[in-house]
Amino acid sequence: MTTLTAKNILLVEDDPNLGEVLNAFLEMEGFTVSLARDGEEGYEKFSKSKYNICLLDVMLPKMDGFSLGKMIRKKDKDIPIIFLTAKSLKEDKLKGFDLGGDDYITKPFDEDELIRRINAILKRTASVQDTPELTFKLGKFEYNHVNLTLRIDDNESRITQKEGEVLYMLLQSKNNVVRREDILVKVWGENDYFMGRSLDVFITKLRKHLKPDSQVKIENVHGVGFILSDDN
């Protein structure tokens, strides 16, 4: 059994048998599980309690898992989300990542693999809290990695935890290439096609955050990785 400081899981699964099996297995692994049977119940539970991670079935009655994930992400931009589905279509996986999902598991899946993925995500999401205070100058920006804030002039914005982890890696090697696979393994825990598409989405988001300073650029080195520069 793995010991974690993060314990609370929202599980939204309409299959009564699978829901009970997963509930029992997760509780055996030391988690506190809140089980919902449809999308509306899932959102109601999420709105009333605090969770460390959400496991969302995609094919749900009343509100599908993708719609539920989108609503959860609007309410909490940082909470990890894993989508569970019987579909293996590439389009569905990409949609899940584009909505801000952290992982996507196709049924049937091995429970031990699910636990490993949950633990890997929880470990990554806790890493920023354990990071000593670090502040970086980037062009006209000041980035605080603990608070995940970007400040330029009198304007301050907060980026998501995963955006911060990617930016932190780029800042540590500013003006040098950071390889795609290194970012994927460090931030996502593995290097595969779907995680790579998710990384591209986050690079696009970071470019939008940094757009107010035209000197700050994230250059794509095709097939290799990215270079962050500020002409300084």
N, C-alpha and C positions, 0 to 999 in steps of 0.2 A: 504494500500500500504506500502511495506517495504522499508525503506530508507537504501541504501548501498553506500559505497564509490566506490565499484567496479560496473561498469555499462555495459561494452561492451561485447556483446555475438556474437559469430559466430554460426549461425544456418545453417546446411546443410541438406536440406530435399527436395527430388524430387517430393513428392506429393504436387501439387499446392494448393489444398484446405487446407491440414493440415499445410503446410508451412505458408500460409497467416494467418490462425487462430492463430498459435503459435506466429508468428511475432507480430500480433496485441495485443495478450494477454500479451506478454513479455513487449511490449512498454507501455501498460497500467500500468504495475508494475514498470515502471521507468527505464527499461533497454534500451540501444541503441543496436539495432539488425542489423546485416549484414546477409542477407539471400542469400544462394547459392543453386543452383538446382542440382548440380552434384559434384562428388569428385574433379575433376580437377578445377572447379571454386572455390570450397571451399578452396583448397590449395593455389590458386592464391590470394584469399582475405586474407587468413591467412598470407601469405608472405608479404603483402603490408601494413597491419595494426596491431595494438596492441589490444589484446582481454584479457578479464579476465577469460573467460570460453568458451568451445566449446561444442555444442550439435550436435552430428553427427548421422544421420540415417545410419544404417548398409547397407541396400540394396540400393545402389546408382549407377546411370549410370556412365560410363567412369572410375570411380575408387570407389571401395566399401569403406564403412565407416571404416572398420578395417585397410585397407591399408592407407587411409587418416590419421587415428589416429596415425599409426606408423610413417608416414612422419612428422606429426605435433610434435610428441614426440621427434623425432630426432632433430628438429629445436628448440624446447622449452621443456625441460625435466620437467618443473614444472607446466605448464598451466593445469588446470583441464579439463577433458574430460568426458562427459556423452554420452553414446551410446543409441540411440533410435532404437527399432526394433520391427517388428511384430512377430519375433520368440521368443519362450520361452524355447528353448533347452538349457540344462545345458552346453553343449559343447560350445555354442556361448557365454554364459555369462562368462565362464571361459576364453575363448579366449580374450574377451574384457578386463578382469582384467589383464591377462598376458601381454597384450600390454600396460599396464599402465593406463587403464581407471579408473576413480574415481567412476563411478556409471554406472548402466545399467537399463534402464526402458523399459518395454515391452508394446507395443501398444495393445489395447487402454489404455491410462493412464489419470488420472485426472490432469487437469492443475494446480490446487492448490497444489497437491502432488509434481508436477514438480518444482514449485516455492520453496516449502519448501526444496527440495533436493538441488536445486541450491544455495539457501541462506545458507544452512548448509555447503556446500562445500566451498563457498566463505568465510564464517566465519572462517573455519579451515585454509584455505590457507592464510588468513590475519594474523593468530595468531602468526606466527613466526616473522613477522615484528614488532609486538607489544611487543615481549618478551624482557625484559632487557638483556643487554649483559651478557652472561654466558659462561665461559670456563671451561672445564672438563679435568682432567688427566685420561687417561684410558690406563694402561700399558705404552707402549712407545708412545702412541698417545696423542695428544692434540686436543680436539674437541671444536670448537667454534659454539655455537648454533645459534647465530645471522647470521653469515656468512655461516653456514652450511659447514664448512671446517674441514677436518681431516688431521692433520699434524703428520708425523713420520719422524724423522731425518730432512733431507732437502726436503722431498717430501710432497706436499700438494695436496689434492684432494677435490672436492666439491661433496657432496651428495645431493640427491633431498630433497625437503621440507618434503615429507611424510616419507622418510627414516629418516630424522632428528627428526621428531616428535616421531617416534617409538624409536629411539636411546635415545632421551631425557627422555622418560618414563623409559626405562631400566636403564639409568644412575642414575636417581633419587632414584632407589631402588636397586642399585648395590649389588650383592651377595645375593639378595632376590628374591623370585618368584614374577613376575608381571603377573597377570592373563590375559588370552587371552581376556576375555570379557571386561576387563577394557581398554585394548589397543584399541579394536575394537570400543567401545563406544566413547572413547576420540578422536581417530584419524579418524575413518571412520563414526562416528555418529550413528552407529547401530551394533548390534551383530547378524549376520546370517551366513549361510553356505558359501555363495559366498564371503562375506567380509572376512571370515576366510581364505579362499583359497588365497585371495589377500594378507592378512597379512603374510602367509607362504612364498609367493614370496618375500616380502620385507625383511623378516628375512634372507632368502637366500642371497639377495643382500648385506645386512649388513655384513654377515659373510665373503663375498668376499672382502668387503672394509677393514675388520679388519684382514684379513689373514696374512699380513706382520708381525704381532706380535703373535706368537704362544701361548703366555700367555693369550691373550684375547679370551674369549669363550662366545658364546651364547648357553646355554644348553636348550634343549627342555624338559620340564617336561610334559610327556604325559597326555593329557586331562586336564591340568591345566594352563600352561603358559610357561614363559621363565625366565631364570636366566642369567644375564650378570655378568661375573667375569673376573678379570685380575690377580688373585693369589697374590694380594697385600692386 
